[in-house]
Amino acid sequence: MSAPVTTLAPPAPAVPGSAYHWTRYFPEFRHGLESLLLHKLRTFLTMLGMIFGVAAVVSMLSIGAGAQQQVMAFIEQLGVRNLIVEAKEATDWQAKQKIRQTSPGLTFQDLRAIRTNTAGIEQSTARKRFTPSKMIPKPQHDMPVIYGVTPVYQQIVNLRVVEGRFYDDQEDARAAAVCVLGEGAYANLFGQTEAVGKYVKVNEQWFHVIGVLGPQLSSQTPVAGLPAQDLNNLIYVPLYAALLRLEDTYSEYHDEIDGIYLHLDARTDSFVAAEVVRSILNVSHHNAGDFSVIVPAELLAEQRSTQRIFEIVMVAIAAISLLVGGIGIMNIMLAGILERTHEIGVRRAVGATRGDIARQFLVEAVLISFVGGVTGIFFGFGISRLIAWLAGWSTIVTLTSILLAFLVSAAVGLVFGIYPATKAARLDPVEALRYE
């Protein structure tokens, strides 16, 4: 049985001017919408390809944008005017012995040599890191790590004190037993109670808490030589207090210090300065390769390049989904032409032109992709929110991803609707009227 025949009036006479260019689509829009609503289930199933394709574009780009933004924010937190030297301490005993035969490890002498021979250094500090074996109050979760640094470390990495204060140069010089808690260490040790003014026992040494820091971004994976570490679960103490008051359970095969932070002035090229630092350390370490120099500005440029590549790949993958949806639209439109051949003949008999027929089917294809695209955007937004809630990932739905998904879906409907529309317009009116 053929589809119901819709009695259609002949097209309106041409109206001079550009207004008719748009108004002539209104009848086709109404007829196309009526046809789609007449077959609701088939229309919905056809839209599913577009819905899932657009949802895939929005959700994948939101996940990628969230991950990239988090990494880039972490790199920016390191400071684009900073250089960081990290010691590569071997975990195997034999490897440690072999390295110490050629290299003394990272030392204060290295820091002095870098300060003397590298131009443009405004501030610098060494770092000594300890992992305590016991602590009072007892941590509720992981054991906080101790960072022994000088007071300028606060300015170099832009630490924000939310309670109390950071220690000063005098306290560092006399190895004062004071400490500043990271946000995670504060919650880990004291919960919601006041911490400033209380004491923390690290191994056998008591430290007076004088400040609490605001939150910092942390990387869950190693980044270009920087180990993965929770930067909030740290306790900062004066560098000399860490060296003199805390018992060093490490052997002579460990580095004297395990990190160096350098802040450069605005006129100094960080890439050139990094090469100078590498050259100095290669000489003193006899090319042992037991250190890494991290250049946040270089990491930031690389990450931006990686983000662009990632977006291109995600768009390409999502385009395949939309391509499948477009093929589905074409298939349904071609099947619809067979069902509505008699209707097409009636329209041609009452005066409709080939252009009118082509526009009707083209409008139907675009309507399917348009509605499917809008629905897919909301569906993709919901998926990204669900993933963020369930997995704890950072997801960001950007305007770019929404516009990209919407424009591509509309373009797919237009492209894949052209052939069915052209085929419908080329049907012979006499033969179409005879078709049952």
C-alpha positions as CSV (number, residue, x, y, z in Angstrom):
1,M,0.0,0.0,0.0
2,S,1.4,3.4,-1.0
3,A,1.9,6.2,1.5
4,P,-1.0,8.7,2.1
5,V,-1.1,11.3,-0.7
6,T,-1.0,14.9,0.4
7,T,-2.9,17.3,-1.8
8,L,-0.6,20.2,-2.4
9,A,-1.3,23.6,-3.9
10,P,0.8,24.9,-6.7
11,P,3.8,27.1,-5.8
12,A,3.2,30.7,-5.1
13,P,4.1,33.1,-7.9
14,A,7.5,34.7,-7.9
15,V,7.8,37.8,-5.9
16,P,10.4,40.3,-7.0
17,G,13.3,40.8,-4.7
18,S,15.5,38.7,-2.4
19,A,12.6,38.0,0.0
20,Y,11.2,35.4,-2.3
21,H,14.5,33.6,-2.2
22,W,13.8,32.6,1.4
23,T,10.0,32.5,1.5
24,R,9.8,29.9,-1.2
25,Y,11.3,27.4,1.3
26,F,8.5,27.8,3.8
27,P,6.0,25.5,2.0
28,E,8.7,22.8,1.6
29,F,9.7,23.2,5.2
30,R,6.0,22.6,6.3
31,H,5.6,19.7,3.9
32,G,8.9,18.1,5.0
33,L,8.0,18.5,8.7
34,E,4.5,16.9,8.1
35,S,6.1,14.0,6.2
36,L,8.6,13.3,9.0
37,L,6.0,13.5,11.7
38,L,3.9,11.0,9.7
39,H,6.6,8.4,10.2
40,K,7.8,9.3,13.7
41,L,9.6,6.0,14.5
42,R,11.4,5.8,11.2
43,T,12.4,9.5,11.6
44,F,13.7,8.9,15.1
45,L,15.7,5.8,14.1
46,T,17.2,7.8,11.2
47,M,18.2,10.6,13.7
48,L,19.9,8.2,16.0
49,G,23.0,8.1,13.8
50,M,23.3,11.9,13.9
51,I,22.5,12.0,17.7
52,F,25.2,9.5,18.6
53,G,27.7,11.0,16.1
54,V,27.3,14.5,17.5
55,A,27.2,13.3,21.1
56,A,30.5,11.5,20.4
57,V,32.1,14.7,19.1
58,V,30.9,16.8,22.0
59,S,31.8,14.3,24.7
60,M,35.2,13.3,23.3
61,L,36.3,16.9,22.8
62,S,35.1,17.8,26.3
63,I,37.1,15.0,27.9
64,G,40.1,15.9,25.8
65,A,39.8,19.6,26.6
66,G,39.4,18.9,30.3
67,A,42.5,16.7,30.4
68,Q,44.6,19.1,28.3
69,Q,43.5,22.1,30.3
70,Q,44.5,20.4,33.6
71,V,47.9,19.5,32.2
72,M,48.5,22.9,30.8
73,A,47.4,24.6,34.0
74,F,49.8,22.3,35.9
75,I,52.7,23.3,33.6
76,E,51.8,27.0,33.9
77,Q,51.8,26.6,37.7
78,L,55.4,25.5,37.4
79,G,56.2,28.9,36.0
80,V,57.0,29.8,32.4
81,R,60.0,31.8,33.7
82,N,61.3,28.9,35.8
83,L,63.8,26.1,35.3
84,I,63.7,23.0,37.4
85,V,66.5,20.5,37.9
86,E,65.4,17.1,39.2
87,A,67.8,14.4,40.4
88,K,67.4,11.0,38.9
89,E,68.1,8.8,41.9
90,A,68.4,5.2,41.0
91,T,66.4,2.7,43.1
92,D,68.7,-0.3,42.5
93,W,71.7,-0.5,44.9
94,Q,74.1,-1.6,42.2
95,A,73.0,1.2,39.8
96,K,73.6,3.7,42.6
97,Q,77.1,2.5,43.2
98,K,77.8,2.6,39.4
99,I,76.6,6.2,39.1
100,R,78.6,7.4,42.1
101,Q,81.8,6.1,40.6
102,T,81.5,8.9,38.0
103,S,79.1,11.5,39.4
104,P,78.7,13.0,42.9
105,G,75.0,13.6,42.3
106,L,73.2,16.9,42.7
107,T,75.0,19.1,45.2
108,F,75.1,22.6,46.6
109,Q,78.3,23.0,44.5
110,D,76.2,22.5,41.4
111,L,73.8,25.3,42.6
112,R,76.7,27.7,43.2
113,A,78.2,26.9,39.8
114,I,74.8,27.5,38.0
115,R,74.3,30.8,39.9
116,T,77.8,32.0,38.9
117,N,77.8,30.9,35.2
118,T,74.1,31.4,34.1
119,A,73.0,34.9,33.3
120,G,69.5,36.1,34.2
121,I,68.8,34.2,37.4
122,E,66.7,36.3,39.7
123,Q,66.0,33.7,42.4
124,S,67.1,30.2,43.2
125,T,66.7,27.5,45.8
126,A,67.8,24.0,46.5
127,R,65.4,21.4,47.6
128,K,65.8,18.4,49.9
129,R,62.9,15.9,50.0
130,F,62.2,13.4,52.8
131,T,59.6,10.8,53.3
132,P,59.1,10.4,57.1
133,S,58.7,6.9,58.6
134,K,56.3,8.2,61.3
135,M,54.4,11.3,62.1
136,I,52.3,12.8,64.9
137,P,49.4,13.5,64.4
138,K,49.0,10.2,62.6
139,P,48.0,10.8,58.9
140,Q,44.6,9.7,57.9
141,H,45.8,8.8,54.4
142,D,49.2,8.8,52.7
143,M,52.2,10.0,54.6
144,P,53.0,13.6,53.8
145,V,56.3,14.3,52.1
146,I,58.7,16.9,53.6
147,Y,60.1,19.6,51.3
148,G,63.2,21.4,52.7
149,V,63.4,24.7,50.7
150,T,64.5,28.3,51.3
151,P,61.8,31.0,51.7
152,V,62.2,32.2,48.0
153,Y,60.6,29.0,46.9
154,Q,57.2,30.5,47.8
155,Q,57.8,33.3,45.2
156,I,59.3,31.0,42.6
157,V,56.4,28.5,42.4
158,N,53.8,31.1,43.6
159,L,52.5,29.4,46.7
160,R,49.5,31.0,48.3
161,V,49.3,31.2,52.1
162,V,45.7,31.1,53.3
163,E,46.4,30.9,57.1
164,G,49.3,32.1,59.1
165,R,52.6,32.9,57.1
166,F,55.6,31.4,55.4
167,Y,58.9,31.2,57.2
168,D,61.5,33.9,56.5
169,D,65.3,34.0,55.8
170,Q,66.2,34.3,59.5
171,E,64.3,31.2,60.4
172,D,65.9,29.4,57.5
173,A,69.4,30.5,58.5
174,R,69.1,29.3,62.1
175,A,67.3,26.0,61.0
176,A,64.2,26.9,63.0
177,A,61.8,24.0,63.7
178,V,58.9,25.6,61.9
179,C,56.7,24.3,59.0
180,V,54.0,25.2,56.6
181,L,51.3,22.7,55.6
182,G,50.0,22.1,52.2
183,E,46.2,21.9,51.9
184,G,46.2,18.1,51.6
185,A,48.7,17.7,54.5
186,Y,46.6,20.0,56.7
187,A,43.4,17.9,56.0
188,N,45.4,14.7,56.4
189,L,46.8,15.6,59.8
190,F,44.2,17.9,61.4
191,G,41.0,17.4,59.5
192,Q,38.8,20.5,60.1
193,T,40.5,21.7,63.3
194,E,42.8,24.7,63.5
195,A,46.4,23.8,62.6
196,V,48.3,27.1,63.0
197,G,50.0,27.2,66.3
198,K,50.1,23.5,66.8
199,Y,53.0,21.0,66.4
200,V,53.8,18.2,64.1
201,K,56.3,15.5,65.0
202,V,58.3,14.3,62.0
203,N,60.3,11.2,62.9
204,E,61.8,12.4,66.2
205,Q,61.6,16.2,65.6
206,W,58.8,18.5,66.6
207,F,57.9,21.3,64.1
208,H,55.8,24.3,64.9
209,V,53.0,24.9,62.4
210,I,53.1,28.6,61.3
211,G,51.0,28.5,58.1
212,V,48.7,26.6,55.7
213,L,48.7,26.9,51.9
214,G,46.0,27.0,49.4
215,P,45.4,24.2,46.9
216,Q,47.8,23.4,44.1
217,L,47.3,21.4,40.9
218,S,49.0,18.0,40.7
219,S,49.8,15.7,37.9
220,Q,48.6,12.1,38.2
221,T,51.4,10.9,35.8
222,P,55.1,11.9,35.4
223,V,55.5,15.0,33.3
224,A,58.8,15.3,31.4
225,G,61.1,14.3,34.3
226,L,58.8,15.5,37.1
227,P,57.6,12.6,39.2
228,A,53.9,12.2,39.8
229,Q,53.2,13.6,43.2
230,D,50.4,15.1,45.2
231,L,51.7,18.7,45.7
232,N,49.0,19.4,48.3
233,N,50.2,16.6,50.6
234,L,53.4,18.3,51.4
235,I,55.0,19.9,54.5
236,Y,57.5,22.7,53.8
237,V,60.3,23.3,56.3
238,P,63.4,25.5,56.1
239,L,66.1,23.9,54.0
240,Y,68.7,23.8,56.7
241,A,66.2,22.6,59.3
242,A,65.5,19.6,57.0
243,L,69.2,18.9,56.6
244,L,70.2,19.3,60.2
245,R,67.1,18.4,62.3
246,L,65.7,15.5,60.3
247,E,67.5,12.2,60.4
248,D,68.8,11.4,57.0
249,T,68.2,7.7,56.6
250,Y,69.6,7.7,53.1
251,S,73.1,6.4,52.3
252,E,76.0,8.3,50.9
253,Y,74.9,7.1,47.5
254,H,72.0,9.5,47.5
255,D,72.2,13.1,46.2
256,E,73.1,15.9,48.6
257,I,70.1,17.8,47.3
258,D,67.4,16.4,45.0
259,G,66.1,19.5,43.3
260,I,67.1,23.0,42.1
261,Y,64.5,25.7,41.3
262,L,65.6,28.7,39.2
263,H,63.6,31.8,38.3
264,L,64.8,33.8,35.3
265,D,64.2,37.5,34.5
266,A,62.0,38.5,31.6
267,R,64.9,39.3,29.3
268,T,66.5,35.8,29.5
269,D,65.7,33.1,27.0
270,S,64.7,30.1,29.1
271,F,65.7,27.6,26.3
272,V,69.2,29.1,26.2
273,A,69.5,29.2,30.0
274,A,68.4,25.5,30.1
275,E,71.2,24.5,27.7
276,V,73.8,26.4,29.9
277,V,72.5,24.6,33.0
278,R,72.7,21.2,31.2
279,S,76.3,21.9,30.1
280,I,77.4,22.9,33.6
281,L,75.9,19.8,35.1
282,N,77.2,17.5,32.4
283,V,80.7,18.7,33.2
284,S,80.4,18.2,37.0
285,H,78.5,14.9,36.6
286,H,80.8,13.6,33.9
287,N,77.8,12.9,31.6
288,A,76.3,10.4,34.0
289,G,72.8,11.4,33.0
290,D,71.6,11.4,36.6
291,F,69.6,14.6,36.4
292,S,66.9,16.2,34.2
293,V,66.3,19.9,33.4
294,I,62.6,20.8,33.0
295,V,61.7,23.9,31.0
296,P,58.0,24.7,31.7
297,A,57.9,27.1,28.8
298,E,59.0,24.3,26.4
299,L,56.5,21.9,27.9
300,L,53.7,24.4,27.5
301,A,54.5,24.9,23.8
302,E,54.7,21.1,23.3
303,Q,51.4,20.6,25.1
304,R,49.6,23.2,22.9
305,S,50.9,21.4,19.8
306,T,49.8,18.1,21.2
307,Q,46.3,19.6,22.0
308,R,45.9,20.7,18.3
309,I,46.8,17.2,17.1
310,F,44.5,15.6,19.6
311,E,41.6,17.8,18.5
312,I,42.2,16.9,14.8
313,V,42.2,13.2,15.6
314,M,39.1,13.4,17.7
315,V,37.3,15.3,15.0
316,A,38.4,12.7,12.4
317,I,37.0,9.9,14.6
318,A,33.8,11.7,15.2
319,A,33.5,12.5,11.5
320,I,33.3,8.8,10.8
321,S,30.3,8.5,13.2
322,L,28.6,11.4,11.4
323,L,29.4,9.8,8.1
324,V,27.6,6.7,9.1
325,G,24.7,8.8,10.2
326,G,24.7,10.6,6.8
327,I,24.6,7.3,5.0
328,G,21.6,6.3,7.1
329,I,19.8,9.6,6.1
330,M,20.5,8.9,2.4
331,N,19.2,5.4,2.7
332,I,16.0,6.4,4.3
333,M,15.5,9.3,1.9
334,L,15.9,7.0,-1.1
335,A,13.4,4.5,0.4
336,G,11.0,7.5,1.0
337,I,11.2,8.4,-2.7
338,L,9.8,5.0,-3.7
339,E,7.0,5.3,-1.2
340,R,6.0,8.8,-2.3
341,T,6.4,8.4,-6.0
342,H,2.7,9.0,-6.6
343,E,2.8,12.1,-4.3
344,I,5.6,13.5,-6.4
345,G,3.6,12.9,-9.5
346,V,0.6,14.8,-8.1
347,R,2.8,17.7,-7.1
348,R,4.3,17.9,-10.6
349,A,0.8,17.7,-12.1
350,V,-0.5,20.7,-10.2
351,G,2.5,22.8,-11.2
352,A,5.4,22.0,-8.9
353,T,8.8,22.4,-10.6
354,R,11.8,20.1,-10.2
355,G,13.3,22.7,-7.9
356,D,10.3,22.5,-5.6
357,I,10.5,18.7,-5.4
358,A,14.3,18.9,-4.8
359,R,13.9,21.5,-2.1
360,Q,11.2,19.4,-0.3
361,F,13.5,16.3,0.0
362,L,16.5,18.4,0.8
363,V,14.7,20.2,3.6
364,E,13.6,16.9,5.1
365,A,17.2,15.6,5.1
366,V,18.5,18.8,6.7
367,L,15.6,18.7,9.3
368,I,16.7,15.2,10.3
369,S,20.3,16.2,10.7
370,F,19.4,19.5,12.4
371,V,17.1,18.0,15.0
372,G,19.5,15.1,15.5
373,G,22.4,17.5,15.9
374,V,20.7,19.6,18.5
375,T,19.6,16.5,20.4
376,G,23.1,15.1,20.1
377,I,24.6,18.2,21.6
378,F,22.5,17.9,24.8
379,F,23.2,14.2,24.9
380,G,26.9,14.7,24.6
381,F,26.8,17.4,27.3
382,G,25.0,14.9,29.6
383,I,27.6,12.2,28.8
384,S,30.5,14.5,29.6
385,R,28.9,15.5,32.9
386,L,28.2,11.9,33.8
387,I,31.8,10.9,33.1
388,A,33.1,13.8,35.2
389,W,30.8,12.7,38.1
390,L,31.5,9.0,37.9
391,A,35.3,9.0,37.0
392,G,36.2,12.2,38.7
393,W,37.8,13.5,35.4
394,S,37.8,17.2,34.4
395,T,35.6,17.7,31.4
396,I,35.0,21.0,29.6
397,V,32.3,21.5,27.0
398,T,33.6,24.3,24.8
399,L,31.6,26.5,22.4
400,T,34.0,25.3,19.6
401,S,33.0,21.7,20.1
402,I,29.3,22.6,20.1
403,L,29.6,24.7,16.9
404,L,31.8,22.1,15.2
405,A,29.4,19.3,15.9
406,F,26.4,21.3,14.9
407,L,27.8,22.6,11.7
408,V,29.2,19.2,10.6
409,S,25.8,17.5,11.3
410,A,24.0,20.1,9.3
411,A,26.5,19.8,6.5
412,V,26.2,16.0,6.5
413,G,22.4,16.3,6.1
414,L,22.8,18.7,3.3
415,V,25.4,16.7,1.4
416,F,23.7,13.3,1.9
417,G,20.3,14.8,1.0
418,I,21.4,16.2,-2.4
419,Y,21.4,12.9,-4.3
420,P,17.9,11.7,-3.0
421,A,16.5,15.2,-3.7
422,T,17.9,15.2,-7.2
423,K,16.6,11.8,-7.9
424,A,13.1,12.7,-6.7
425,A,13.2,15.8,-8.9
426,R,14.1,13.9,-12.0
427,L,11.2,11.5,-11.8
428,D,8.9,11.6,-14.8
429,P,5.6,13.1,-13.8
430,V,3.5,10.8,-16.0
431,E,5.2,7.6,-14.7
432,A,5.0,8.9,-11.2
433,L,1.2,9.3,-11.4
434,R,0.9,5.7,-12.7
435,Y,3.0,4.3,-9.8
436,E,1.2,2.4,-7.2
